[in-house]
């Protein structure tokens, strides 16, 4: 068995983690975000909420969008940061402001400020850095908090949007929709975009589905000389079944199977590789293995 972590083929497989494979829903969503970013500032900016299962591509979309609008970093003065990305690990406004300061190095001292001053300092920092959109990932964590903490956190979101006059992009599972919809004032400002599970087959018999196109594009990024025929059956159907229609899971499965193939001196990904690479389907991860 060959193929160490330094093998160029393994390195190429690992790099697919950072590749962007185009698909129509993703491109439409990116265009929506560009449109929101380009809108003139007003007292009522329109926001976007992207919801989907874990590993459905929400964060990948946000990172792709951010790569289009990179910051101009300056460690001695305020950087120009068009898009600010933070995670809402909890419905805790103090931790949330600290996360903002962490992403803006010149303002890290704000983490030690009094709680009642952090909102003022965060707004000042974001204005100084020219923030044009705030991206909040893991927004579904909001629903895990007591009602009062949820209400406080929603107030923070409304306040930042109103005072900075910037759009907000929130990302999360379906619980994130409930976190926003329970506040009518906030819900009215968010357009919801859903990233559902993919379909194995498209509507047209003559046109491959987006899923099959994705698998074919992924195969072209892999270091094999022989075709694995990932976009056609039986491989596509097997991949779909194991990944349970989740595109992020399909990508993880293909990387695992590709590494297995390299280390077993196979010239392509086979059905055996899909089975033997020890990928565990999402629905079975809560089951204790034998």
ABEGO torsion letter per residue (X at the ends): XBGBAABAAAAAAAAAAABBBBBAAAAAAAAAAAAAAABBBBABBBBBBBBEBBGAGAAAAAAAAAAABBBBBBAABBBBBABBBBBBABBBAAAAAAAAAAABAAAAAAAABBAAAAAAAAAAAAAAAGBABBBBBGAAAAAABBAAAAAAAAAAAAAAAAAAGBBBBBBEBAAAAAAAAABAAAAAABBBBBBBBBBABBABAABBBAAAAAAAAAAAABABABBAGAABOAAAAAAAAAAGGBAAAAAAAAAAAAAAAAAAGBABBBAAAAAAAGBBBAAAAABBBX
